Amino acid sequence: MRGGETLIVTLWDCVNQLELELHYTIYEKQSAVVRRTVLKNKGNKAVSILKLNSFSMDMNRSDFDKICLHGG
C-alpha cells in the first residue's frame, strides 16, 4: 500500500535514554490503519529489552479476514 499518511507519537524515557516512536499510518482508499513501534537507544549504555508487545483490534463488523505477520 502506498500513499498513506503517517502520524508519529514520540515518547521519551529520560532515566534510560530510550525513545519510543508509535507510527500510525492510514490508507483512506483501503480503509486501513497500519501500526508499528520503533524503540531507539539514545544513551551510551547497552539495554536489554525482555519484551515489547502491543496489540489492538477494534471491529464493528465480523466479516473480516485476520492476517498475522510474524517476524521483524
N, C-alpha and C positions, 0 to 999 in steps of 0.2 A: 504494500500500500504506500503510495506516495502522495504528497501534498497535504499532509496533516499539519495541524497547528499544535505546538507543544508549550505547556506550562511547566516550569521547573521551580519547585519549592526547595529551598536550601535550609538545612538545619545544621547547627554548629555545636560541637561538644568541646568547650574550652579546656576542660580538665585533661582529656586525652588527645586533643588536637585532631579531631576527626570531623569531616564534613560529610553529611548525608544529603544526597540530591534525590528528590522524588520527581520523576518525569511522568507527566500525563499528556498523552497525545490523542487528539480527537480527529476522526476521519468522518466528515459530515456525510459524504456520499455512501459510505458503508455503515453508517450509524454505529460506529465502534469507538471504544476508548481503549488505548493501549497504555499499560503502566509498567515502568521499570524503576529500579533503585540503583544508585551509584554511591559507593562508600569510598571516600578518599582519606588516606592518612596524610595529614599536613604537618605532622611532627617529625622529629628526628629519631624516635624510638619505634621499634617494631611492635605491632599489636597482633594479638591472636583473636580472631573472630570465631567463636564457637558455633554461633547460629545466627542467621539473618533471614527471617521469614516475613512474608506478607501475603495476604490473600483477601480478596473481597469479591462478592458476587451479588449484584442486585438485578433481579429479573422480575418483570411484571407479567411475563407470559411463560409458558412451559414448552413451546415448540422450537427450542434452540438446540444446536449441537454443541456439546462440550468438547473442547480440544485442549489437551495438556501437552506442553512442550517442556521437556526436561533438559537440564544442562545449562551451560552458560557460555 
